Amino acid sequence: MFQNDKDAFLSYLENQKGYSSHTILNYDNDLKNFLSFLKREEIHAYKEIDYKLIRNYLNFLDERNFSKATIARHISSLRSFYKYLLKEGIVSKNPMLFISNPKLDKKLPKFLYEKEVETLLSMPKLDNPKGLREALLLEFLYSTGVRVSELCSIKVKDISFSEKSVRVLGKGNKERYVYFGKQLDDLLKLYLKESRPYFEKTRNDYLFLNDSGHQLQDRRARALIDNLLKRSCADFHMSPHTLRHSFATHMLNHGADLKTVQELLGHVDLSTTQIYTHISNERLRSVYLHSHPRAHKK
């Protein structure tokens, strides 16, 4: 019963909510953990699941050294699952109403400095189709700030070279436009001329193709990007999202207003974008303390 409802929920997220494969995989993993716990506790019906059981589950995660952020994600997954169950009439009560998120330590997103980005973007070789594809993946993420899942969904027809814009389908299939400059413009044209035809075995509308000529999937794109990031000179662990953080931080550092950055990133809530002002302010503080003669006077 639980398993069938989980599978139906994941199908709902994919087909009706338009969630990316990466997000759905996270939901799947979180709910698998929960169902394993129910089996361990010999729980066989929703009526046996109450607030106290959910609390026991969260304590179970905490005892196994799950981070606060991971536990918060599990809570979010269960909230979404129960909203679905209520909507479908599978349950009549929601035990998640009484569950609050753990208080998270505020951590600023990691980002690269502009020179570090330049070094990273220059790593792929442009003299072969695969190197061109890697170069375009990195340049696209940094130049536009899109998510990897959004990047993999872009079709050639979504690109307007005259307007220097790209139509993007974000979370929940919400449409927005992002823009690009000369660097990405030149690389896009080179990729379309010399790289993409190498991968395209049969007609395909998507911009990024895998080695078999099909749409490049989220997971494979992340693997390609992660491989390049591991070879970079950064002194911290990076993910493809680091380029999105770098995009937003550099935009603000160069005078972009918060609302514009919000729209380019596809954030629903302005407060989500405001985290980047803290990064920008922290950078200004660091530069001041390092540079002003009276800031570090003994």
C-alpha positions in Angstrom: 0.0 0.0 0.0 2.6 2.5 1.1 4.9 1.6 -1.8 2.1 2.0 -4.4 1.1 5.4 -3.0 4.8 6.6 -3.0 5.1 5.6 -6.7 1.9 7.4 -7.6 3.1 10.5 -5.7 6.4 10.5 -7.6 4.5 10.1 -10.9 2.3 13.1 -9.9 5.4 15.2 -9.2 6.9 14.3 -12.6 3.8 14.5 -14.9 1.7 17.1 -13.2 4.1 19.3 -11.2 6.9 19.1 -13.8 9.6 18.5 -11.2 13.1 17.6 -12.4 14.5 14.0 -12.2 17.0 15.2 -9.7 14.3 16.6 -7.3 12.2 13.5 -7.8 15.1 11.3 -6.9 15.5 13.2 -3.6 11.8 12.7 -2.8 12.2 9.0 -3.7 15.2 8.5 -1.4 13.6 10.4 1.5 10.4 8.4 1.3 12.3 5.1 1.0 13.9 6.0 4.3 10.5 6.7 5.8 8.9 3.5 4.5 11.9 1.4 5.8 11.3 3.0 9.2 7.6 2.1 9.1 8.5 -1.5 8.2 11.0 -1.6 11.1 8.3 -0.3 13.5 5.7 -2.8 12.0 3.4 0.0 10.9 0.9 -1.3 8.2 -1.7 1.5 7.9 -1.9 5.3 7.8 -4.1 5.4 10.8 -1.2 4.1 12.8 1.0 7.1 11.8 0.5 10.0 14.2 2.5 13.0 15.3 4.4 11.0 17.9 5.5 8.4 15.3 6.8 11.2 13.0 8.8 12.6 16.0 10.2 9.2 16.6 11.3 9.0 13.0 13.0 12.3 13.1 14.8 11.3 16.3 15.8 8.1 14.5 17.4 10.2 11.7 19.1 12.4 14.2 20.6 9.4 16.1 22.1 8.3 12.8 23.9 11.6 12.4 21.7 13.0 9.6 22.4 16.7 9.3 19.8 19.3 10.2 19.5 20.3 6.6 18.9 16.7 5.5 16.3 16.2 8.3 14.6 19.4 7.2 14.5 18.1 3.6 12.9 14.8 4.9 10.3 16.8 6.7 9.6 18.8 3.5 9.2 15.6 1.5 6.8 14.1 4.1 4.8 17.4 4.1 4.4 17.2 0.3 3.6 13.5 0.4 0.8 14.0 3.0 -0.6 17.0 1.0 -0.9 14.6 -1.9 -2.5 11.9 0.2 -5.1 14.3 1.5 -5.8 15.6 -2.0 -6.4 12.1 -3.2 -8.6 11.2 -0.2 -6.2 8.4 0.9 -5.9 9.9 4.4 -8.1 12.2 6.4 -5.6 13.5 8.9 -2.2 15.1 8.5 0.3 14.4 11.3 2.8 16.8 9.6 0.8 19.8 10.7 2.4 19.6 14.1 6.0 19.1 12.9 8.3 22.1 12.7 11.6 22.3 10.9 14.9 22.1 12.9 16.6 25.4 13.3 19.3 25.5 10.7 22.7 27.1 11.0 22.8 29.9 8.4 25.4 29.0 5.8 26.2 31.3 2.9 26.3 29.5 -0.4 29.8 28.9 -1.7 30.8 30.8 -4.8 33.9 31.3 -7.1 35.7 34.6 -7.5 35.7 35.9 -11.1 39.3 34.8 -11.8 38.5 31.3 -10.5 35.5 31.2 -12.9 37.7 32.3 -15.8 40.2 29.5 -15.0 37.4 26.9 -14.7 35.7 28.0 -18.0 39.0 27.7 -19.9 39.6 24.1 -18.8 37.6 22.2 -21.6 39.4 21.8 -24.9 37.5 23.3 -27.8 39.1 21.2 -30.5 36.8 18.2 -30.2 32.9 17.7 -29.9 33.0 16.5 -26.3 35.2 19.3 -25.1 33.0 21.8 -26.8 29.9 20.3 -25.1 31.6 20.5 -21.7 32.7 24.1 -22.3 29.1 25.1 -23.3 27.7 23.4 -20.2 29.9 25.4 -17.9 29.5 28.7 -19.8 25.7 28.3 -20.0 25.4 27.7 -16.2 27.6 30.7 -15.3 26.4 33.1 -18.0 22.7 32.6 -17.4 22.4 31.2 -13.8 20.0 28.4 -14.9 19.7 25.2 -13.0 21.1 22.0 -14.5 17.6 20.5 -14.9 16.5 23.6 -16.8 19.7 23.5 -18.9 18.9 19.9 -20.0 15.4 20.9 -21.0 16.4 23.7 -23.4 15.6 23.1 -27.0 17.4 24.8 -29.9 14.2 26.7 -30.8 14.2 28.2 -27.3 17.3 30.3 -28.2 16.9 33.7 -29.9 20.3 34.9 -31.2 18.8 38.2 -32.3 17.5 38.9 -28.8 20.3 37.1 -27.0 17.7 35.3 -24.9 16.7 31.8 -24.0 13.3 30.5 -23.0 13.6 28.4 -19.9 11.0 26.2 -18.2 11.7 26.3 -14.4 10.2 24.6 -11.4 6.5 23.8 -11.9 6.9 24.4 -15.6 7.0 28.2 -15.0 8.4 30.0 -18.1 11.0 32.7 -17.9 13.7 34.3 -20.1 17.4 34.5 -19.4 19.9 36.5 -21.4 23.5 36.0 -22.7 26.4 38.0 -24.0 29.2 37.6 -26.5 31.1 34.8 -24.8 28.1 32.4 -24.7 26.9 33.6 -28.1 30.2 32.7 -29.8 30.4 29.3 -28.0 26.8 28.5 -28.8 27.3 29.1 -32.5 30.5 27.0 -32.5 28.8 24.2 -30.6 25.8 24.1 -33.0 28.2 24.1 -36.0 30.9 21.7 -34.9 29.8 19.7 -31.9 26.1 19.1 -31.8 25.9 17.5 -35.4 28.5 15.0 -34.2 26.1 13.7 -31.4 22.8 14.0 -33.4 22.2 10.5 -34.8 18.5 11.2 -35.6 16.5 14.5 -35.5 16.4 15.8 -31.9 15.1 19.2 -30.7 17.2 19.4 -27.5 20.2 21.6 -27.3 22.4 19.2 -25.3 22.7 15.7 -26.6 24.4 12.6 -25.0 26.8 10.4 -26.8 23.9 8.3 -28.2 22.2 11.3 -29.7 19.4 11.6 -27.2 18.5 14.4 -24.8 21.3 14.8 -22.2 19.7 13.9 -18.9 20.2 15.8 -15.6 22.2 13.1 -14.0 24.7 12.7 -16.9 25.1 16.4 -17.2 25.9 16.7 -13.5 28.5 13.9 -13.9 30.2 15.7 -16.8 30.2 19.0 -14.8 31.3 17.4 -11.6 34.3 15.9 -13.3 35.5 19.3 -14.5 34.8 20.9 -11.1 37.0 18.2 -9.3 39.9 19.3 -11.5 39.6 22.9 -10.6 41.8 24.8 -8.2 39.0 25.7 -5.7 39.7 24.9 -2.1 36.2 23.7 -1.3 33.7 21.1 -2.6 31.8 22.5 -5.6 28.7 21.4 -7.3 27.1 22.6 -10.5 25.0 24.9 -8.3 28.2 26.7 -7.4 28.1 28.4 -10.8 24.6 29.5 -10.2 25.7 31.0 -6.9 28.6 32.7 -8.6 26.4 34.1 -11.3 24.1 35.7 -8.7 26.9 37.0 -6.5 28.8 38.6 -9.5 25.6 40.2 -10.8 25.0 41.9 -7.5 28.7 42.8 -7.1 28.5 44.6 -10.5 25.4 46.6 -9.6 22.4 44.5 -10.6 19.3 45.1 -8.4 17.9 42.2 -6.3 14.6 42.1 -8.2 16.3 41.5 -11.5 18.5 38.8 -10.1 15.4 37.2 -8.6 13.7 37.1 -12.0 16.7 35.7 -13.8 17.2 33.0 -11.3 13.5 32.1 -11.3 13.0 32.5 -7.5 9.4 32.8 -6.4 10.3 34.5 -3.2 12.6 37.5 -3.0 13.9 36.3 0.4 15.5 33.3 -1.4 17.5 35.7 -3.5 18.5 37.9 -0.6 21.0 35.4 0.6 23.3 36.6 -2.2 23.3 40.1 -0.7 24.8 38.6 2.4 27.6 37.1 0.2 28.1 40.4 -1.5 28.2 42.3 1.7 30.6 39.8 3.3 32.9 40.2 0.3 32.8 44.0 0.7 33.6 43.6 4.4 36.5 41.3 3.7 38.0 43.6 1.1 37.6 46.6 3.4 39.3 44.9 6.3 42.1 43.7 4.1 42.6 47.0 2.2 41.9 50.0 4.4 45.0 51.2 6.3 43.0 51.9 9.5 41.0 48.7 9.4 43.9 46.5 10.5 46.0 49.1 12.4 47.7 47.6 15.4 
